[in-house]
Amino acid sequence: MKRGVYAVLGVLAVAGTIAIAPAASAAQGTLVVNNTVYRGPSGCMQIGGGAVTLAIENHTDRTVSIFTGSGCRGDVTATIVPGETRTSSGSSIQIG
């Protein structure tokens, strides 16, 4: 009987932890890339077909990273914190 109670308590504890964990969501605010405004950006954004010069204004609540390769792979050419504006080369941008 005690084992059954402990098993139920263990399952409830795990379920409670999962329920409390924050879900991934879009950034609040906008990201401006070469004068194009992206509202509530999230995940990996592909910008162009290859590494190009990007003028980036980060008006979100998340840090963004600029990658040389597509799919947010390759070297990071810049990390831009909320409120920062910077020019960097890259072909994809990771939000958060």
BAZA-561660 format. One record per residue: x, y, z of N, C-alpha, C in turn. Coordinates in nm, 2 decimals. Layout:
residues N
[rec [X Y Z] [X Y Z] [X Y Z]] ...
END
This chain:
residues 96
[rec [0.08 -0.12 0.00] [0.00 0.00 0.00] [0.09 0.13 0.00]] [rec [0.19 0.12 0.09] [0.28 0.24 0.09] [0.35 0.27 -0.04]] [rec [0.39 0.16 -0.11] [0.45 0.18 -0.24] [0.36 0.25 -0.34]] [rec [0.23 0.21 -0.34] [0.13 0.27 -0.43] [0.12 0.42 -0.40]] [rec [0.11 0.46 -0.27] [0.10 0.60 -0.23] [0.22 0.68 -0.28]] [rec [0.34 0.62 -0.26] [0.47 0.69 -0.30] [0.47 0.70 -0.45]] [rec [0.43 0.60 -0.52] [0.43 0.61 -0.67] [0.34 0.72 -0.72]] [rec [0.22 0.73 -0.66] [0.13 0.83 -0.69] [0.18 0.97 -0.66]] [rec [0.24 0.98 -0.54] [0.30 1.11 -0.51] [0.42 1.15 -0.60]] [rec [0.50 1.05 -0.64] [0.61 1.08 -0.74] [0.55 1.13 -0.87]] [rec [0.45 1.06 -0.92] [0.39 1.10 -1.05] [0.33 1.24 -1.04]] [rec [0.27 1.27 -0.93] [0.21 1.41 -0.91] [0.32 1.51 -0.90]] [rec [0.43 1.48 -0.84] [0.54 1.58 -0.83] [0.60 1.61 -0.96]] [rec [0.62 1.50 -1.05] [0.67 1.52 -1.18] [0.57 1.60 -1.26]] [rec [0.44 1.57 -1.26] [0.34 1.64 -1.33] [0.34 1.79 -1.29]] [rec [0.35 1.82 -1.16] [0.35 1.95 -1.11] [0.47 2.03 -1.17]] [rec [0.58 1.97 -1.17] [0.70 2.03 -1.23] [0.69 2.07 -1.37]] [rec [0.63 1.97 -1.45] [0.61 2.00 -1.59] [0.51 2.11 -1.61]] [rec [0.41 2.11 -1.53] [0.30 2.22 -1.55] [0.36 2.35 -1.52]] [rec [0.45 2.36 -1.42] [0.51 2.49 -1.38] [0.61 2.54 -1.48]] [rec [0.68 2.45 -1.55] [0.79 2.49 -1.64] [0.74 2.58 -1.74]] [rec [0.81 2.70 -1.77] [0.76 2.79 -1.87] [0.77 2.73 -2.01]] [rec [0.68 2.76 -2.09] [0.68 2.71 -2.23] [0.76 2.82 -2.32]] [rec [0.82 2.77 -2.42] [0.89 2.85 -2.51] [0.79 2.94 -2.59]] [rec [0.82 3.07 -2.60] [0.72 3.15 -2.67] [0.80 3.26 -2.75]] [rec [0.72 3.33 -2.83] [0.78 3.43 -2.91] [0.83 3.55 -2.82]] [rec [0.93 3.62 -2.88] [0.98 3.74 -2.81] [0.87 3.84 -2.81]] [rec [0.87 3.93 -2.71] [0.78 4.04 -2.71] [0.85 4.16 -2.78]] [rec [0.78 4.23 -2.86] [0.84 4.34 -2.93] [0.87 4.31 -3.08]] [rec [0.96 4.39 -3.13] [0.99 4.38 -3.28] [1.14 4.36 -3.30]] [rec [1.18 4.30 -3.41] [1.31 4.29 -3.46] [1.31 4.35 -3.60]] [rec [1.40 4.45 -3.62] [1.41 4.51 -3.75] [1.53 4.47 -3.82]] [rec [1.52 4.40 -3.94] [1.63 4.35 -4.01] [1.63 4.42 -4.15]] [rec [1.73 4.50 -4.18] [1.73 4.57 -4.31] [1.60 4.64 -4.34]] [rec [1.55 4.71 -4.25] [1.42 4.79 -4.26] [1.30 4.70 -4.27]] [rec [1.30 4.57 -4.25] [1.18 4.49 -4.24] [1.15 4.46 -4.10]] [rec [1.03 4.48 -4.05] [0.99 4.47 -3.91] [0.93 4.33 -3.89]] [rec [0.98 4.26 -3.79] [0.93 4.13 -3.76] [0.87 4.14 -3.62]] [rec [0.74 4.12 -3.60] [0.67 4.13 -3.48] [0.67 4.00 -3.41]] [rec [0.70 4.00 -3.28] [0.70 3.87 -3.20] [0.78 3.76 -3.26]] [rec [0.91 3.79 -3.30] [0.99 3.68 -3.37] [1.02 3.57 -3.27]] [rec [1.04 3.45 -3.33] [1.08 3.33 -3.24] [1.16 3.23 -3.32]] [rec [1.23 3.15 -3.26] [1.31 3.05 -3.32] [1.42 3.10 -3.41]] [rec [1.45 3.03 -3.52] [1.55 3.06 -3.61] [1.49 3.12 -3.73]] [rec [1.54 3.24 -3.77] [1.49 3.31 -3.89] [1.59 3.31 -4.00]] [rec [1.55 3.26 -4.12] [1.64 3.26 -4.23] [1.63 3.39 -4.30]] [rec [1.75 3.46 -4.32] [1.75 3.59 -4.39] [1.83 3.57 -4.51]] [rec [1.77 3.57 -4.63] [1.85 3.56 -4.76] [1.90 3.42 -4.78]] [rec [1.97 3.41 -4.89] [2.03 3.28 -4.93] [2.17 3.25 -4.89]] [rec [2.24 3.35 -4.84] [2.38 3.34 -4.80] [2.41 3.45 -4.71]] [rec [2.53 3.45 -4.66] [2.58 3.56 -4.57] [2.58 3.69 -4.64]] [rec [2.50 3.78 -4.58] [2.49 3.92 -4.63] [2.51 4.02 -4.51]] [rec [2.52 4.14 -4.54] [2.53 4.25 -4.44] [2.39 4.27 -4.38]] [rec [2.37 4.26 -4.25] [2.24 4.28 -4.19] [2.25 4.40 -4.09]] [rec [2.16 4.49 -4.11] [2.14 4.60 -4.02] [2.03 4.56 -3.92]] [rec [2.06 4.54 -3.80] [1.96 4.48 -3.70] [1.93 4.58 -3.59]] [rec [1.80 4.60 -3.56] [1.76 4.67 -3.44] [1.68 4.57 -3.35]] [rec [1.73 4.55 -3.23] [1.66 4.45 -3.15] [1.57 4.52 -3.05]] [rec [1.45 4.53 -3.08] [1.35 4.59 -2.99] [1.26 4.49 -2.92]] [rec [1.32 4.37 -2.89] [1.25 4.26 -2.83] [1.30 4.25 -2.68]] [rec [1.25 4.15 -2.61] [1.29 4.13 -2.47] [1.39 4.01 -2.47]] [rec [1.44 3.97 -2.58] [1.54 3.86 -2.59] [1.67 3.89 -2.66]] [rec [1.77 3.82 -2.63] [1.90 3.84 -2.70] [1.89 3.76 -2.83]] [rec [1.94 3.82 -2.94] [1.95 3.75 -3.07] [2.09 3.72 -3.11]] [rec [2.11 3.61 -3.18] [2.24 3.57 -3.23] [2.24 3.56 -3.38]] [rec [2.34 3.61 -3.44] [2.35 3.61 -3.59] [2.45 3.50 -3.63]] [rec [2.41 3.41 -3.72] [2.49 3.30 -3.77] [2.53 3.31 -3.91]] [rec [2.65 3.26 -3.94] [2.70 3.27 -4.08] [2.62 3.17 -4.17]] [rec [2.58 3.06 -4.12] [2.52 2.96 -4.20] [2.36 2.96 -4.19]] [rec [2.30 2.89 -4.28] [2.15 2.88 -4.27] [2.11 2.79 -4.16]] [rec [1.99 2.80 -4.12] [1.94 2.72 -4.01] [2.00 2.74 -3.87]] [rec [2.06 2.86 -3.86] [2.13 2.90 -3.73] [2.24 2.81 -3.70]] [rec [2.32 2.78 -3.80] [2.44 2.70 -3.79] [2.56 2.78 -3.83]] [rec [2.68 2.73 -3.80] [2.80 2.79 -3.83] [2.84 2.89 -3.72]] [rec [2.93 2.98 -3.75] [2.98 3.07 -3.65] [2.88 3.18 -3.62]] [rec [2.89 3.22 -3.49] [2.81 3.34 -3.45] [2.89 3.46 -3.48]] [rec [2.83 3.55 -3.56] [2.91 3.68 -3.60] [2.87 3.79 -3.50]] [rec [2.76 3.78 -3.43] [2.72 3.89 -3.34] [2.61 3.83 -3.24]] [rec [2.61 3.89 -3.12] [2.51 3.87 -3.03] [2.45 4.00 -2.99]] [rec [2.32 4.02 -3.01] [2.27 4.16 -2.99] [2.16 4.15 -2.88]] [rec [2.19 4.23 -2.78] [2.10 4.23 -2.66] [1.98 4.32 -2.68]] [rec [1.87 4.31 -2.60] [1.76 4.39 -2.62] [1.79 4.54 -2.62]] [rec [1.74 4.62 -2.71] [1.76 4.76 -2.72] [1.89 4.80 -2.80]] [rec [1.96 4.70 -2.84] [2.09 4.73 -2.92] [2.06 4.73 -3.07]] [rec [2.14 4.82 -3.14] [2.13 4.82 -3.29] [2.28 4.80 -3.34]] [rec [2.29 4.71 -3.44] [2.42 4.67 -3.48] [2.41 4.62 -3.63]] [rec [2.52 4.64 -3.70] [2.54 4.58 -3.83] [2.63 4.46 -3.82]] [rec [2.60 4.35 -3.89] [2.68 4.23 -3.89] [2.65 4.15 -4.01]] [rec [2.74 4.06 -4.05] [2.71 3.97 -4.16] [2.65 3.84 -4.11]] [rec [2.56 3.78 -4.19] [2.51 3.65 -4.15] [2.40 3.61 -4.25]] [rec [2.34 3.49 -4.22] [2.23 3.45 -4.31] [2.12 3.39 -4.23]] [rec [2.13 3.38 -4.10] [2.02 3.34 -4.01] [2.03 3.40 -3.87]] [rec [1.92 3.42 -3.81] [1.91 3.48 -3.67] [1.84 3.39 -3.58]] [rec [1.90 3.37 -3.46] [1.83 3.29 -3.36] [1.78 3.38 -3.25]] [rec [1.65 3.37 -3.22] [1.59 3.45 -3.12] [1.59 3.38 -2.98]] [rec [1.65 3.45 -2.88] [1.65 3.39 -2.75] [1.76 3.30 -2.72]] 
END
